């Protein structure tokens, strides 16, 4: 399956989740003993993601590639998450499979879902630092808010930057640029 060991309990849950056939446009994630199914994104979600991705693509390290909806696995903490956008090492492709060790991701980018905002605002804020993901960029079109989390540890992220649509977000290394957010669109009420 991959180059890292999967604890037996997580392996059983993962096998079960992978045996499910979600409806078209849905995706599956695992957090602890919980399987989470989410509906596919709206066009506003997709447009906002495109604006973010184009800027990150222009500043991505040469040895990484963008990947949308890739399973990031962290079996030692019982997590399988699927960010809207991540940047992973090109070498991750060589190992094959459908999962990438989460600690190889340079960032996780999420556009908050209007149908399940708690997953991005609570669950992933808890899970991503445990998984060793160094940066978590959270875009909330419901509120027009942006949060960048950095410096992960076993008890959360130690740094947090908050802003609103229109602000320039200071994205640290390995990207090292200011993300323009004036083109982001809020969800319609």
PyMOL commands that set and color helices and strands:
alter all, ss='L'
color gray80, all
select helices_A, chain A and resi 8-19+43-59+75-77+91-94+102-104+117-130
alter helices_A, ss='H'
color red, helices_A
select strands_A, chain A and resi 27-31+34-38+64-67+71-74+79-81+85-89+99-101+108-111+135-140+145-153+156-164+168-171+177-180
alter strands_A, ss='S'
color yellow, strands_A
deselect
rebuild
show_as cartoon
